[in-house]
Amino acid sequence: MVSLVYSNSAAEILAELATRVRAQQARDGALAPVRVVVPSADVEAYLRLGIAREQGVAANLEFTRLTAFAADVVEALSGARVA
């Protein structure tokens, strides 16, 4: 399931993401990866550190760049590989 969260405050987005990660790991188990789509490596680093600070650890997080995610969706829907 794709879920979109937006805000003008990075702290609010981080807190919401940490809550959702915690809930998904409680539901699916701590060993199940949680996929997070990000626009850049900088955002990934910020989120990874922020989640670790909120939860004490940031384990089994699978970060994917937005462009790679879009290419995966196109490939899954059309069968065509996007470069």
C-alpha positions in Angstrom: 0.0 0.0 0.0 1.2 3.5 -0.8 0.7 6.1 1.8 1.5 9.8 1.3 2.3 12.1 4.1 3.1 15.8 3.6 3.8 18.8 5.8 5.8 22.0 6.0 7.6 20.7 9.1 10.3 18.0 8.7 9.9 17.2 12.4 6.2 16.4 11.9 6.9 14.2 8.9 9.6 12.3 10.8 7.4 11.8 13.8 4.6 10.4 11.6 7.0 8.1 9.7 8.5 6.8 12.9 5.0 6.0 14.2 4.1 4.2 11.0 7.3 2.3 10.9 6.8 1.2 14.5 3.2 0.2 13.8 4.1 -1.8 10.6 6.9 -3.6 12.4 4.5 -4.5 15.3 2.0 -5.8 12.8 4.3 -7.6 10.4 7.2 -8.5 12.7 10.5 -6.8 13.3 12.3 -8.9 10.6 9.9 -7.8 7.8 11.4 -4.9 5.9 9.6 -1.5 5.8 9.9 0.2 2.4 10.3 4.0 2.4 10.5 6.0 -0.9 12.7 9.1 -0.7 13.8 11.7 -3.3 17.5 11.7 -2.4 20.3 10.2 -0.3 20.3 13.2 2.0 16.6 12.7 2.9 17.4 9.0 3.4 20.2 9.8 5.9 18.0 12.3 7.7 15.1 9.8 8.1 17.3 6.9 9.0 19.0 8.9 11.8 15.7 10.4 12.9 13.9 7.1 13.1 16.9 5.7 15.1 16.6 8.6 17.5 12.9 8.1 17.9 12.9 4.3 18.3 16.4 3.6 19.5 17.2 1.7 16.4 16.5 1.9 12.6 16.5 -1.8 11.5 15.0 -3.4 8.4 14.3 -0.2 6.6 14.4 -0.5 2.8 14.9 2.9 1.3 14.2 3.3 -2.4 14.8 6.4 -4.5 11.6 7.9 -6.1 12.9 7.3 -9.6 13.7 3.7 -9.0 10.3 3.2 -7.4 8.5 4.8 -10.4 10.5 2.5 -12.7 9.5 -0.5 -10.7 5.8 0.5 -10.9 6.0 1.0 -14.6 7.7 -2.3 -15.1 5.2 -4.1 -12.9 2.2 -2.6 -14.8 3.4 -2.7 -18.3 6.2 -5.3 -18.4 8.5 -2.7 -20.0 11.8 -2.0 -18.4 12.5 1.7 -17.8 16.2 2.8 -17.9 
